[in-house]
Amino acid sequence: MKKFESTKDYIVSPSLKLAVDAAMTLEKPLLIKGEPGTGKTRLAEELAESFDMPLITWHIKSTTKAQQGLYEYDAVSRLRDSQLGEDRVHDISNYIRPGKLWEAFTSEKRAVLLIDEIDKADLEFPNDLLHELDRMAFYVYETGEMVSAEQRPVVIITSNNEKDLPDAFLRRCFFHFLDFPDQATMEQIIQVHFGDVKERLVQDALKVFFKLREVKGLKKMPSTSELIDWLKLLMSDDMPSDVLSNPDTKSALPPLYGALLKNEQDVELLERLAFMTRR
């Protein structure tokens, strides 16, 4: 079986490689947890591209119900068509809308099914999918049809770790926690995005970035995607190389900080800390 490796656009750690291979061997969903910005969603995209599989994405919201992933029965449209005397009303399958699991189960090619940010849904959501993910099949009551996976999809489930998931659900998954990249890995990621970036700029930017992440009390720590945006701005503004290595001691904030900090509380926190240090 082909192994998952780093691609030209995505750096994969050895532990993540093992987790992907293990989940595919066991044919279990791979549950990926980690803070936002660590590349959880990107993993599914790169896995699909690497194995030449279609990617089917189910973005979960607070209002999402498990049934929507299977199918939805549009009773309102059927009632309206019945009142209008439409012939299609006699075939109830015209009012069945397949969900993302149905799409993945019946895909012509083996697919990657991404269930993204499962922790956004209510507590019952994961348990409501236990049977379908175990059996890779579900019953459509309105038509009497059994929908079964023609080829078992590779299931990637992401969580930002904002709430605990049920034990029964966890038992059916292979789990991996995606650590935030260390400085060496971050340098590799930057090289992927900016092959010609100045080495000194990268080193100085990373020092500022990781020092910022160490500040206690930040409401939102900057993530990988925000670092990439910040570097892009630094390069586009042709920022002098000594701006980061010799910062303005009167300012607590790095240049173009709006790419890194996302709320006023964190900006005020840094300014207070700088004021206390100057005193």
C-alpha positions as CSV (number, residue, x, y, z in Angstrom):
1,M,0.0,0.0,0.0
2,K,1.3,3.5,-0.9
3,K,2.5,5.5,2.1
4,F,1.6,9.1,2.8
5,E,4.6,11.4,2.4
6,S,5.3,15.2,2.5
7,T,4.3,16.9,-0.7
8,K,5.7,20.0,-2.4
9,D,3.0,22.0,-0.6
10,Y,2.6,20.2,2.7
11,I,5.2,19.1,5.4
12,V,4.2,15.9,7.2
13,S,5.9,14.9,10.5
14,P,6.9,11.3,11.0
15,S,4.3,10.9,13.7
16,L,1.5,12.1,11.4
17,K,2.7,9.8,8.6
18,L,2.4,6.9,11.0
19,A,-1.1,8.0,12.1
20,V,-2.4,8.3,8.5
21,D,-0.9,4.9,7.6
22,A,-2.3,3.2,10.7
23,A,-5.8,4.6,10.2
24,M,-5.8,3.5,6.6
25,T,-4.6,0.0,7.5
26,L,-7.2,-0.4,10.3
27,E,-9.9,1.2,8.1
28,K,-10.9,3.5,10.9
29,P,-11.6,7.2,10.9
30,L,-8.6,9.3,11.7
31,L,-9.5,11.9,14.4
32,I,-7.1,14.8,14.2
33,K,-7.1,17.3,17.1
34,G,-5.0,20.4,17.5
35,E,-5.3,24.2,17.8
36,P,-6.6,26.2,14.8
37,G,-4.0,26.8,12.1
38,T,-2.0,23.6,12.5
39,G,-3.0,22.2,9.1
40,K,-5.8,19.7,10.1
41,T,-8.1,20.5,7.2
42,R,-5.1,20.8,4.8
43,L,-4.2,17.2,5.7
44,A,-7.3,15.9,4.1
45,E,-6.8,18.0,1.0
46,E,-3.2,16.9,0.5
47,L,-4.0,13.2,1.3
48,A,-6.7,13.2,-1.4
49,E,-4.3,14.8,-3.9
50,S,-1.4,12.5,-3.0
51,F,-3.5,9.3,-3.5
52,D,-5.5,10.7,-6.4
53,M,-8.8,10.4,-4.6
54,P,-11.8,12.8,-4.8
55,L,-12.2,14.9,-1.7
56,I,-15.7,15.2,-0.2
57,T,-15.9,17.9,2.6
58,W,-18.6,18.2,5.2
59,H,-18.1,21.4,7.1
60,I,-19.8,21.1,10.5
61,K,-21.7,24.0,12.1
62,S,-23.4,24.4,15.5
63,T,-26.8,23.6,13.8
64,T,-25.6,20.6,11.8
65,K,-27.4,17.3,12.4
66,A,-26.0,13.9,11.7
67,Q,-29.0,13.0,9.5
68,Q,-27.9,15.8,7.1
69,G,-24.8,13.8,6.3
70,L,-26.9,10.8,5.3
71,Y,-29.7,12.4,3.4
72,E,-32.6,14.8,3.8
73,Y,-36.2,14.3,2.8
74,D,-37.8,17.4,1.3
75,A,-41.4,16.9,2.4
76,V,-42.3,20.6,1.8
77,S,-41.4,20.4,-1.9
78,R,-43.4,17.2,-2.2
79,L,-46.4,18.7,-0.7
80,R,-46.2,21.7,-2.9
81,D,-45.8,19.5,-6.0
82,S,-48.8,17.5,-4.9
83,Q,-50.9,20.6,-4.7
84,L,-49.8,21.6,-8.2
85,G,-50.6,18.1,-9.6
86,E,-47.0,17.4,-10.6
87,D,-46.3,13.8,-11.9
88,R,-42.9,13.6,-10.1
89,V,-44.7,13.6,-6.8
90,H,-45.4,9.8,-7.2
91,D,-41.7,9.0,-7.0
92,I,-40.5,9.8,-3.5
93,S,-36.9,9.5,-4.5
94,N,-37.3,12.8,-6.3
95,Y,-37.4,14.5,-2.8
96,I,-34.4,12.7,-1.3
97,R,-31.3,14.8,-1.2
98,P,-28.1,12.8,-0.6
99,G,-25.7,14.0,2.0
100,K,-21.9,13.9,2.2
101,L,-21.7,10.3,3.5
102,W,-24.0,9.1,0.8
103,E,-21.8,10.9,-1.7
104,A,-18.7,9.3,-0.3
105,F,-20.2,5.8,-0.1
106,T,-21.3,5.8,-3.7
107,S,-18.3,7.6,-5.2
108,E,-17.0,5.8,-8.3
109,K,-13.4,6.1,-6.9
110,R,-12.4,5.6,-3.3
111,A,-12.8,9.0,-1.7
112,V,-11.4,11.0,1.2
113,L,-14.3,12.1,3.4
114,L,-13.4,15.2,5.6
115,I,-15.8,15.8,8.5
116,D,-14.4,19.2,9.5
117,E,-14.6,20.6,13.0
118,I,-16.8,18.0,14.5
119,D,-16.6,19.7,17.9
120,K,-18.8,22.6,16.7
121,A,-21.9,20.4,16.7
122,D,-23.9,19.3,19.7
123,L,-22.8,16.5,22.0
124,E,-25.1,13.9,20.4
125,F,-23.7,14.5,16.9
126,P,-20.8,12.1,17.1
127,N,-22.8,9.3,18.6
128,D,-25.5,9.7,16.0
129,L,-22.9,8.7,13.3
130,L,-21.5,5.7,15.2
131,H,-23.5,3.0,13.3
132,E,-23.0,4.5,9.9
133,L,-19.2,5.0,10.3
134,D,-18.9,1.4,11.7
135,R,-21.0,-0.4,9.1
136,M,-20.3,2.1,6.2
137,A,-24.0,1.8,5.4
138,F,-27.3,3.3,6.3
139,Y,-31.0,2.7,5.5
140,V,-33.2,5.2,3.7
141,Y,-36.6,4.7,5.3
142,E,-38.6,6.7,2.8
143,T,-37.5,4.5,-0.2
144,G,-36.6,1.3,1.6
145,E,-33.1,1.5,0.1
146,M,-29.9,0.5,1.8
147,V,-26.9,2.7,0.9
148,S,-23.6,0.8,1.3
149,A,-20.1,1.9,0.7
150,E,-19.0,0.5,-2.7
151,Q,-15.4,1.4,-1.6
152,R,-14.7,2.3,2.0
153,P,-13.7,6.0,2.1
154,V,-10.8,7.3,4.0
155,V,-12.4,9.3,6.8
156,I,-10.6,12.3,8.3
157,I,-12.3,14.0,11.3
158,T,-10.9,17.2,12.6
159,S,-11.5,18.9,16.0
160,N,-10.2,22.1,17.5
161,N,-10.5,20.4,20.9
162,E,-13.1,22.9,22.1
163,K,-15.2,20.1,23.7
164,D,-14.8,16.5,24.7
165,L,-16.1,13.8,22.3
166,P,-18.0,10.8,23.6
167,D,-15.9,7.7,24.6
168,A,-18.0,5.4,22.3
169,F,-17.1,7.6,19.4
170,L,-13.4,7.8,20.3
171,R,-13.1,4.0,20.5
172,R,-14.0,3.8,16.8
173,C,-11.3,6.3,15.7
174,F,-7.5,6.3,15.4
175,F,-6.4,9.4,17.3
176,H,-3.6,11.9,16.6
177,F,-2.9,15.2,18.2
178,L,-1.3,17.6,15.8
179,D,1.3,19.6,17.7
180,F,2.1,23.1,16.7
181,P,5.2,23.1,14.5
182,D,8.5,23.7,16.1
183,Q,10.9,26.3,14.7
184,A,12.7,23.8,12.4
185,T,9.5,22.5,10.9
186,M,8.2,26.0,10.6
187,E,11.2,26.9,8.5
188,Q,10.4,24.0,6.1
189,I,6.8,25.2,5.9
190,I,8.0,28.7,5.0
191,Q,10.3,27.4,2.3
192,V,7.3,25.6,0.8
193,H,5.4,28.9,0.5
194,F,8.4,31.3,-0.1
195,G,11.3,29.5,-1.9
196,D,13.2,32.7,-2.3
197,V,12.6,34.4,1.0
198,K,15.7,36.0,2.8
199,E,17.1,33.7,5.4
200,R,17.7,36.5,7.9
201,L,14.1,37.8,7.5
202,V,12.8,34.3,8.2
203,Q,15.0,33.8,11.3
204,D,14.1,37.2,12.7
205,A,10.4,36.8,11.9
206,L,10.3,33.4,13.6
207,K,12.0,34.8,16.8
208,V,9.3,37.5,17.0
209,F,6.5,35.0,16.2
210,F,7.5,32.3,18.8
211,K,8.2,35.0,21.4
212,L,4.7,36.3,20.8
213,R,3.2,32.8,21.2
214,E,4.9,32.6,24.6
215,V,3.1,35.6,26.0
216,K,0.8,34.5,28.8
217,G,-2.8,35.6,28.6
218,L,-3.2,36.0,24.8
219,K,-6.8,35.4,23.8
220,K,-5.7,34.1,20.4
221,M,-2.2,33.0,19.7
222,P,-1.0,33.5,16.2
223,S,-1.1,30.4,14.0
224,T,0.9,29.1,11.0
225,S,-1.5,30.7,8.4
226,E,-1.1,34.1,10.2
227,L,2.7,33.8,10.1
228,I,2.5,33.1,6.4
229,D,0.3,36.2,5.9
230,W,2.7,38.3,8.0
231,L,5.8,37.2,6.0
232,K,4.0,37.9,2.8
233,L,3.3,41.5,4.0
234,L,6.9,42.0,5.2
235,M,8.2,40.9,1.8
236,S,5.7,43.0,-0.2
237,D,6.5,46.1,1.8
238,D,10.2,45.4,1.3
239,M,10.7,45.8,5.1
240,P,14.4,46.6,6.0
241,S,16.1,43.5,7.4
242,D,17.0,45.3,10.7
243,V,13.4,46.2,11.6
244,L,12.8,42.9,13.3
245,S,16.3,42.2,14.6
246,N,16.4,45.8,16.1
247,P,12.8,46.6,17.0
248,D,11.6,50.0,18.1
249,T,11.8,49.8,21.9
250,K,9.0,52.4,22.2
251,S,6.6,50.0,20.5
252,A,5.4,46.7,22.0
253,L,4.0,45.6,18.7
254,P,5.8,44.1,15.7
255,P,5.4,45.9,12.3
256,L,2.1,45.0,10.5
257,Y,0.9,43.3,13.7
258,G,-2.6,43.2,12.4
259,A,-1.7,40.0,10.5
260,L,-0.7,38.3,13.7
261,L,-3.0,39.7,16.4
262,K,-6.8,39.4,15.9
263,N,-8.4,41.3,18.7
264,E,-7.9,44.5,20.7
265,Q,-7.5,42.7,24.1
266,D,-4.2,41.1,22.8
267,V,-3.0,44.4,21.5
268,E,-3.7,46.1,24.8
269,L,-2.0,43.2,26.7
270,L,1.2,43.6,24.8
271,E,1.2,47.4,25.2
272,R,0.7,47.0,29.0
273,L,3.5,44.5,29.2
274,A,5.8,46.8,27.3
275,F,4.9,49.7,29.5
276,M,5.6,47.7,32.7
277,T,9.0,46.6,31.2
278,R,10.0,50.2,30.4
279,R,9.2,51.2,34.0
